[in-house]
Amino acid sequence: MKAIKSWFRGRLGGARGPKDKSGEDSKDDLLEKAVDRDLSGTFHEHLLDRQQLRDLFPQSRINVEYPNISSGLSTKEAKICLEQSGKNMLKPPREISNLKLFLRQFVNMFWVLLIAAGLLSLVIYVLDPEHPLNLYVAIVLFVIVIAMCLLSFYEEKKATEVVRGFKCLMPTSCMGIREGRMQMLRTDELVVGDLVFIRSGARVPADVRLISCNGLKLETSAITGEAEPIDYTDEPAVDSANTVFESRNVAFNGSFCVDGEALGVVIRVGDKTVIGRIASLTTEQKEKHSSLEKELNRFVRFITILALTMATVVFAIGAFVSRFENLLGIFISGFLVVIVANVPQGLPATLTSQLTIIARRMAKKNVFLKKLDIIETFGAATVIASDKTGTLTQNNMTVTDLWYNKHNMPGRPDVKQRALIDRQSSSNILDMLETPLPELLTVMTVCNKAQIDTSTPTKVRTRSVRGSSQILWSPLPLSPMTSSDFESTTLLSKTADSSTYEPEHHISQLSFETAKRKDFTGNPSEVALLRYTAQVVDVQLLRDSFDVVFEIPFNSSRKWHLVITKPVDAMTIEGKTTFTLMIKGAPEVLVELCTELATTAGPRQLDDDLKLDFKDAYLHFGNEGRRVIGFASKTFVAAETTLFSVDEGNYPQSDYCFLGMAALMDPPREDAARAIQECKEAGIKVFMVTGDHPTTAAAIARQIGLLGHSDMIRRRGRLQIQVSVVEEDERDCAIVHGKSLPGLSEQQWDELLAKQHIVFARTTPEHKLLIVEQCQRRGEIVAVTGDGVNDAPALKKADIGVAMGIVGSDVAKQAADIVLMDDNFASIVKGIEEGRLMYSNLKKTIAYTLTHLWPEIMPIILNFMLGFPLALSSLQILSIDLCSEMPPAISLAYETSEQDIMKSPPRKRNSRLVGWRLIAYSYIFAGWTVTGGCFLAYLSVYWYYGISVRDLAFSSTEYWMVGAKDFTSNGHTFTELRQREIMAEAAAAWHITVVMSQIFHLWMCTTRRISIFRHGITNLIGVFACITDLLLVNLFVYTPSVQYIMGTRAPPNHVWLFSLGVGVVLFAFNESRKYLIRHFPDVSIVQFFKW
């Protein structure tokens, strides 16, 4: 409870305060009492025993002696309760309204600058209404800002809907008991009184009073803020003064099961749960800023400082040159316009468009991004640490071989051939098989958590242990359920992604008719074992012949699964009976617990020669890429009422009899090899992190191209059983046994992680976390996959945590940034490509947009400092920035990836979205090129009319305005009207050249490395943007009514040639730059041109 109080205090206002001088409770003490009263005071179920709970919830029909065979609510009762109490859902935080979402778009520094410029223009107009230009400027600024915010609002709304649609697909189910049978229930349809199972990896769906526990450990950080798992019990609180938090017998909604299993009765649902009552506090926590947000904020700060600095300098120069006359006019043209010219107006819309596009693409690829901008970090990944099973393989297991009695038995053969009889009972079948095959098949069937499904819901497996406080753990499905799967029975379709398998060598005459009708759900390996035995024996009949009285579930640390059973026909003599311990797991672990090997002639002492035979067979399967599971058993006598316990260790823990092994094949995914090759070409390191033996992992790694085909783990001609050191090959790869990782020094880690591809075998989740930490210490950006509850620390620690959507636990999905709905490794690679594309397109947009700065500021500088007639009016600059530049800039968000986007190494962690190279390219190379073309086009108009540059300089103060006197140059005299007409044509020439040059520049920006000839025109949005620009140019330059407002006039036709010249220069420069980057990437001078 202390943690609860600290947690509340931290969220409600700081540290504990002292009592006041009067001795009364301080504010913090009152807060703690309020917490005690408000949260704990409503609970009393933690004080009740099973009998009292049965009386409190009579409709739950709790079996006090054997809770696992309780009947639970009926469907009708559950429906009535659901109608009365409502769904088991927390009241969602109030979604931001459309109006608020729209208004939030204005909170962008770019728009703030433009709004401020508009307001200043409006104020100036109010002070000087004789100049309507200021009003026009204000109106244009406001209209464009509103239009762009509407566009950003629309794109963000679409992206949000994509994410919401994905969340609806996330599984929300749990296993419970209704109508006396185990069923898959929707968590949002749970009601008070429902009986639900809690198992490792699952999220507790409501507040549940436990009535049976088996080593349950819960991670309750969502409630208490404590990350360490807590042991739970089903015993009532001893002291009535204990709170519900101290009794440890109520599992709270939002907690995660990290170990063990339990059965409990739902006592609170929805907003009445503890987490529901504090949800309003937790939703106020601030989200962390992504690296993309940080980069954009850094860029915004740079642009803001640059814009204000440049605007101030230009305004000061103008004021000084004009001797501080007409300051309002100078402020408009020399300050506000410079600010507008600096702002890349297309960037916010481009970003939201890009995120929406990526959300749609990822949705089609079954990739759920919990936060859209995580894709940018994904694109920078340098290391992928991937699981093997289900990610690199199909997660479609089948038994291919059995090894027993010191020889190998292929999966289709003697076992089934010897069963060519009329099988009426399981025992008759087993009697026909040679020893120790019956015992092996029995362990494969009974020590197995896979679910058997027939035409009716599965019956809960029972056991008869008097006074037992533990339940019999019926197998629970590991695969998540979608909305269509919430039925009383669950069938997995025979697809590549399901956990079922139709044997390759199907012999219909050998299979039970019942086996044909059955399907199985659960862990793919256990499903494969059960499906195999179902072709030889009636697995349900075999299971029913044993009562499971104790169980230790499998976990990745101990690497085995153990049950203790009692035959239903076992005799009790003097209070003692015979028990059979059955265990399956990693063969090299089990063999160390065994002292005997079962053979046809009877048990034999497991000596070194037998162990060597075992090792050779085991590694033979491993080198063929088979997963190998070992089986052992031990029969012993104990008191019938013995309550076996992990804590007490009162069960046999060694001296088992090794029965044999099963080899299972999980074929690699068809696209895994191609995805691995893409990673190699992209400079991304791929590490396989698996719990399988090194030989099995290495074989699969060879099949998918991660390792060379010549690599075998051998020593002195014999296959070696363990790899405790790094085994290397000629292809810069390594195979590492997990047990060696904790002992590696930092130097050894550096040498190991410098390799391109590594197979980490026999690893635990702790090893996976260590791998992530060591990679990050070296500056790597790590994407790690995980599906188990113990993978959560590594998923949280990684730069990009990727959880599996099909077999992933709720804990893993909660900790991850991305969920792969199809568990496919190739989807990770596609995500990286999308991240790289988004980052590249943003750079292209910025490079394109920043180029217009100098072409727009230079007319003001020429006017202020050299006295040239103004080449661009304020409205012209605004029309270019806010109209002509926007469509091409936004179109770059739709640009397809370059052909070599996955053939270049990842960018460095410290690389900047807007670095000095990009700024140099936009402001200097491209910017000055366009400026030069505009200046020449501008001068050409005056030359066309016989006006020299010498006469043009320093003429703006006396000529080219209303009331100007006649201007003479080269013997030609120009009246005031003619001067203004020529200046309007020159302004139109500058306008045309800057817009048309940017159209040419747009296509130069579609690639950063690849030639435009190879890339081609793949973006139709860009084509439409260019057409739009041409229409806008004609509108602003040639439409009479608009000419009057803009101050333009149709120029001589030759001015269009200057933009073509600029386009040729930009083309030659960029194509040369890209050629050098492709062919001489490491040359220092070439590095200067890379952006």
C-alpha positions, -999 to +999 in steps of 0.1 A: +000+000+000+030+023+006+037+021-031+001+031-039+003+061-017+036+072-031+023+067-066-007+089-059+014+115-041+037+117-071+008+123-095-011+147-072+016+170-060+050+162-048+066+148-016+051+142+018+046+174+038+051+176+076+024+179+101+014+214+110+023+229+143-010+220+158-002+184+154-030+178+130-025+157+098-007+174+070-023+177+035-003+146+024-014+125+053-050+135+046-044+125+010-031+090+020-061+085+042-083+095+013-066+070-009-070+043+017-107+051+022-116+056-014-098+027-030-095+001-003-127+008+016-149-004-012-133-039-012-142-067+012-138-097-010-101-101+000-112-110+035-135-139+024-126-175+020-140-197-008-171-207+010-180-171+017-172-162-019-196-189-031-223-175-009-215-139-021-216-150-058-241-179-058-247-177-096-210-184-101-215-219-087-179-220-073-168-255-063-151-248-029-131-280-029-122-281-066-125-246-080-114-257-114-146-276-120-168-247-110-197-241-134-196-204-136-225-182-148-249-193-174-251-174-207-285-160-198-273-148-164-242-132-180-264-114-206-287-100-179-258-088-158-242-072-189-274-053-196-276-040-160-239-031-154-228-023-189-196-033-207-163-040-190-147-009-205-129+020-190-145+053-199-122+064-227-105+098-223-125+125-240-115+125-276-103+158-288-131+175-307-128+183-344-129+220-335-101+216-310-081+195-334-085+221-360-075+249-337-044+229-326-031+231-361-025+268-356-001+261-328+028+258-352+057+283-352+055+286-390+018+296-388+024+318-358+049+338-378+025+342-407-004+351-384+018+377-367+028+391-401-009+393-411-019+410-379+009+436-383-002+442-419-037+447-407-026+472-380-006+491-406-036+493-429-057+506-400-031+533-393-027+541-430-059+531-449-048+549-481-026+519-490-049+489-496-019+467-503-014+461-466-050+449-463-045+426-493-013+412-476-032+405-444-061+388-461-039+366-482-018+356-452-050+347-431-066+328-460-035+307-467-029+299-430-065+288-426-063+267-458-031+250-447-045+243-413-076+228-428-054+205-450-033+195-419-065+189-399-079+167-427-047+146-431-043+142-393-079+131-390-074+105-417-042+092-400-060+090-366-088+070-382-063+045-396-048+040-361-082+037-345-091+010-371-060-010-362-068-008-325-102-023-332-084-054-346-062-059-315-073-090-296-094-084-265-103-119-251-097-141-221-104-177-212-133-182-187-158-207-175-195-204-184-222-231-186-197-255-169-173-254-197-142-234-207-148-207-233-131-178-249-149-147-236-147-111-248-131-090-221-156-062-227-185-086-220-172-098-186-195-093-157-193-095-119-193-132-110-176-145-142-149-170-136-117-162-156-083-177-161-051-157-158-021-171-175+015-161-182+017-132-207-020-122-204-034-089-191-058-091-162-092-081-177-110-069-146-105-068-108-105-105-100-106-122-066-083-153-069-098-186-059-069-208-071-033-200-078-003-218-092+028-197-087+011-165-099+033-134-103+018-101-115+035-070-127+013-042-113+031-010-124-001+003-140-016+004-104+013+008-080+041+021-102+063-008-091+079-027-119+090-058-098+066-087-101+046-096-070+036-130-058-001-136-054-021-161-035-057-173-032-058-173+006-080-148+024-064-119+043-054-131+078-058-097+094-090-078+088-070-046+090-051-056+058-061-036+028-070-052-006-035-041-018-017-058+011-036-091+009-023-101-025-053-121-035-070-097-058-056-092-093-063-058-105-074-048-140-044-037-161-019-059-143+002-084-164+008-120-155+046-127-158+045-162-144+022-189-132-015-193-136-047-186-117-085-189-116-106-161-101-140-146-099-146-111-113-156-086-085-153-053-103-156-043-139-152-011-160-148+022-142-155+006-109-121-012-110-091+004-093-075+014-126-108+028-138-111+051-107-076+065-113-078+066-151-084+103-152-050+108-134-030+085-157-044+100-189-028+134-179+007+121-182+027+138-210+039+118-239+076+117-248+086+136-279+098+114-308+131+120-326+111+133-355+094+159-333+127+169-319+143+173-353+113+194-366+114+216-335+151+222-340+144+231-376+116+255-367+138+272-342+165+276-368+141+291-394+125+314-368+158+328-357+170+331-393+138+348-404+137+373-376+174+381-380+173+385-417+141+405-416+156+428-390+188+433-410+170+440-442+146+464-425+175+482-409+193+485-442+162+498-460+155+523-433+191+536-433+192+539-472+159+557-473+170+580-445+142+566-423+115+578-446+084+557-454+091+532-426+057+516-429+064+507-465+098+495-457+084+474-428+060+457-451+084+450-479+116+447-458+104+429-427+071+411-431+078+398-466+113+385-456+096+366-427+071+351-451+098+342-476+118+323-449+089+301-438+086+267-456+048+268-457+045+233-473+063+214-446+035+209-421+011+197-447+038+176-462+045+159-429+009+151-421+004+139-457+034+117-454+023+102-421-012+095-435+003+078-466+026+056-444-003+047-422-023+035-452+007+015-466+015-001-433-022-010-428-021-029-460+010-047-448-006-056-414+017-034-394+002-014-366+021+017-356+010+027-321+024+062-328+028+072-364+060+092-362+079+062-348+083+052-384+110+078-387+131+061-360+123+028-377+139+040-409+171+047-391+174+012-376+209-003-379+202-036-361+173-059-362+173-085-333+146-109-345+130-140-330+132-171-352+099-189-347+069-173-364+089-143-375+116-159-398+097-191-400+061-199-407+051-209-372+036-240-387+051-269-368+049-306-377+066-336-362+090-351-387+109-377-366+109-395-333+141-407-316+137-434-290+153-468-282+185-454-296+173-451-331+155-426-354+119-431-364+107-409-393+074-392-387+051-413-409+063-449-404+063-477-380+043-459-354+014-457-377+020-490-395+018-509-363-015-492-356-033-508-386-059-524-364-094-516-354-087-492-324-115-492-299-095-479-270-064-460-264-049-486-241-052-514-267-033-492-292-005-485-268-002-521-260+006-529-296+036-505-297+071-513-286+086-499-254+091-470-247+069-456-275+037-459-254+053-439-225+067-414-250+033-408-267+017-405-232+040-377-221+036-360-255-001-360-249-006-354-212+023-330-206+009-307-232-011-275-229-026-275-264-064-273-266-085-301-281-115-289-300-143-311-313-178-301-322-185-291-286-167-268-262-137-283-244-143-299-210-120-287-183-096-314-174-102-325-138-082-340-110-089-353-076-067-339-049-085-334-016-079-300+000-058-288-029-057-251-032-044-254-068-063-259-099-058-282-128-045-261-157-064-268-188-046-257-219-051-222-230-046-209-265-016-187-270-028-171-303-048-139-299-084-139-309-101-115-332-137-104-330-148-133-351-132-158-328-153-152-297-172-184-297-175-211-271-152-232-293-122-219-312-110-235-344-078-225-362-080-226-399-054-245-418-034-215-430+003-208-429-002-185-400-023-208-378-010-232-353-024-263-371-008-286-395-020-312-418+008-339-420+027-340-452+024-377-454-013-380-446-025-416-445-062-414-440-067-451-432-044-447-402-062-418-385-091-420-361-124-408-373-124-386-342-090-372-350-102-361-384-129-340-367-106-325-342-086-293-343-061-279-319-051-245-306-022-234-285+015-232-288+026-244-323+050-270-309+025-285-286-002-285-313+022-304-336+029-330-308-008-334-301-017-337-338+009-363-343-003-385-313-039-380-324-031-402-355-021-430-332-042-428-301-074-410-289-057-381-272-089-372-252-093-407-239-056-409-230-058-376-212-089-386-193-070-416-179-048-393-159-056-366-133-030-338-134-024-329-097+005-305-101+021-285-129+050-262-135+045-243-168+073-238-193+094-207-193+125-196-212+147-197-181+142-233-170+133-245-205+110-273-194+074-281-186+065-305-158+033-322-147+026-347-119-003-370-127-022-398-110-038-425-130-076-425-125-074-462-117-045-459-092-049-479-060-043-463-026-026-485-001-022-473+034-028-437+023-002-438-004-006-440-042+014-440-073+022-407-092+038-403-126+060-372-132+061-362-169+084-336-182+093-322-216+117-295-227+152-288-241+169-322-245+203-311-233+187-297-201+165-328-195+193-353-201+212-337-172+182-344-150+181-381-161+200-411-149+183-437-171+174-442-208+143-462-216+148-490-241+129-520-253+149-542-229+141-519-200+158-489-185+196-486-190+220-465-170+226-433-190+264-436-194+287-416-216+282-438-247+245-434-245+248-396-240+271-395-271+245-413-292+219-389-278+240-359-287+248-371-322+211-377-329+201-344-313+226-324-333+217-343-365+182-330-362+195-296-353+217-293-384+186-300-405+169-271-389+146-291-367+134-280-333+140-309-309+120-316-277+130-342-252+107-362-229+112-380-196+092-394-168+095-408-133+070-430-113+071-426-076+049-433-045+037-406-022+008-399+002-024-395-017-031-361-001+003-347-009+001-311-020+031-306-043+046-272-042+074-253-061+083-234-029+086-266-008+103-286-036+084-317-025+085-334-058+112-354-076+137-330-093+162-355-107+168-391-115+143-392-144+141-417-171+148-402-206+122-416-230+131-400-263+129-369-285+106-355-312+120-334-341+097-307-354+100-288-386+090-252-389+097-241-425+112-207-431+089-181-445+092-178-483+100-141-482+124-143-453+155-150-474+147-120-497+141-098-467+175-109-452+192-101-485+175-066-485+189-060-450+224-070-461+222-046-490+208-019-468+237-022-443+214-034-416+227-060-392+203-089-386+207-109-354+187-140-348+178-143-311+162-177-303+158-202-276+166-231-299+198-250-299+227-235-319+226-263-345+189-258-351+192-220-352+223-222-375+205-245-399+175-222-402+199-192-405+216-210-434+183-217-451+173-180-450+208-168-461+218-154-427+249-177-425+270-194-451+260-229-462+294-243-453+291-237-416+287-267-394+295-268-357+318-297-353+348-307-333+371-337-339+347-353-363+319-355-338+290-330-335+295-310-303+265-305-280+271-269-269+287-238-282+300-217-253+322-196-274+318-176-306+319-198-337+328-177-368+327-182-405+341-166-435+311-143-442+315-120-412+289-140-392+289-156-358+270-182-337+269-175-300+254-196-271+234-175-247+252-188-216+284-172-228+269-137-231+270-125-194+308-133-192+318-112-223+339-081-217+331-048-234+360-054-258+346-089-267+312-074-271+326-048-295+344-075-315+312-096-316+288-068-325+310-055-353+299-086-373+272-082-398+250-112-388+249-131-356+229-161-343+223-159-306+210-194-296+196-208-263+190-173-251+167-161-224+148-127-223+176-115-200+201-122-227+179-104-252+179-073-230+217-075-226+221-077-264+199-046-269+219-027-242+252-036-257+241-026-292+229+008-279+262+013-261+279+011-295+255+037-309+233+013-328+196+020-334+180-013-325+147-028-336+139-059-315+110-084-318+094-102-290+062-121-282+066-133-246+059-116-213+096-116-204+104-099-237+088-067-224+120-052-209+139-056-242+110-042-262+108-011-239+146-007-240+150-010-277+147+021-300+119+003-318+100-025-300+081-048-324+056-072-309+040-102-326+003-098-332-006-135-335+014-153-308+024-122-289+014-118-253-006-087-241+025-077-221+047-076-252+021-057-272+018-031-244+056-026-243+061-024-280+060+006-304+048-015-334+027-047-336+031-070-366-004-084-372+010-112-394+043-118-374+063-115-406+099-105-407+095-090-442+070-065-427+098-052-405+120-046-436+091-029-453+086-007-423+123+004-424+119+012-461+089+033-453+108+051-426+137+058-449+113+071-476+095+095-452+128+109-440+141+113-475+109+129-487+110+154-459+145+163-468+135+167-504+106+190-494+128+212-473+155+213-500+130+224-525+112+249-503+142+267-489+156+273-524+131+302-530+145+323-502+172+341-521+151+346-553+125+364-532+148+384-509+172+395-536+147+420-551+143+437-518+181+438-513+186+452-548+160+478-542+172+489-508+210+488-514+214+494-551+183+514-559+170+490-586+132+491-593+114+466-571+115+433-589+088+415-568+060+432-550+048+420-516+018+403-531+039+386-557+061+371-530+031+360-511+015+345-541+046+325-549+052+313-513+016+305-504+002+295-538+027+285-564+052+267-540+026+247-520+014+221-545+049+210-556+061+209-520+032+188-508+035+165-539+070+154-527+052+136-499+038+112-525+072+106-542+081+069-545+113+055-531+145+056-550+158+024-564+187+023-540+169+034-509+175-001-494+210-003-509+225+025-488+236+022-452+214+036-424+219+072-415+238+079-383+221+084-350+234+120-348+224+129-384+202+160-387+171+163-408+183+198-419+221+197-418+245+223-431+249+204-464+212+207-472+212+244-462+243+250-484+226+232-513+193+251-510+206+285-501+238+286-521+239+261-550+202+260-561+191+293-545+218+314-561+213+296-595+176+305-595+184+340-583+209+345-611+183+334-637+157+357-623+180+386-622+190+381-659+153+377-669+145+409-650+174+429-666+164+415-701+131+434-700+149+467-694+175+458-721+146+450-744+135+486-741+170+500-743+176+507-706+212+500-694+221+486-660+242+517-652+212+540-656+189+516-638+210+515-606+200+539-578+170+551-599+142+538-576+141+568-553+132+592-581+116+570-609+094+540-614+066+553-591+035+574-592+044+610-599+079+602-612+095+625-637+106+613-671+134+587-672+161+588-699+185+561-709+206+556-741+187+584-757+153+569-749+128+588-727+102+571-707+072+588-691+058+579-657+032+555-671+057+538-694+081+534-665+055+517-644+045+494-673+081+483-679+087+477-642+055+456-641+068+435-671+102+431-653+084+420-622+064+395-642+097+382-658+111+376-623+079+360-612+078+336-642+114+327-639+113+318-602+082+297-605+093+279-637+128+273-623+113+257-592+092+235-615+124+222-630+140+220-596+111+199-583+121+171-606+157+174-596+146+170-559+127+138-566+159+118-561+190+124-539+213+098-554+197+081-584+196+098-618+163+112-628+165+091-660+166+059-639+139+070-615+116+084-641+083+103-634+065+080-610+046+107-590+014+118-608+007+142-579+039+160-589+027+163-625-006+178-614+013+202-591+033+214-621+002+219-641-013+238-612+018+261-611+015+269-648-021+278-644-013+300-614+015+318-633-009+326-661-034+338-635-010+361-617+008+374-648-016+375-677-051+379-662-059+416-665-079+420-633-053+401-613-025+421-630-039+453-614-037+438-579-004+421-583+014+449-602+023+428-632+020+430-669+026+406-697+064+405-704+082+398-737+080+362-746+118+357-744+118+358-706+105+322-705+139+310-719+157+320-687+139+295-666+149+269-692+185+279-688+182+277-650+167+242-654+196+231-676+221+244-650+203+227-621+200+195-641+237+194-650+247+202-614+224+177-598+231+149-622+269+154-618+264+156-580+244+123-580+269+106-603+298+115-579+278+103-549+271+070-565+306+063-578+328+081-554+309+081-521+339+082-498+358+111-514+359+141-491+348+167-516+319+145-527+307+142-491+302+180-492+275+176-519+255+149-501+224+160-483 
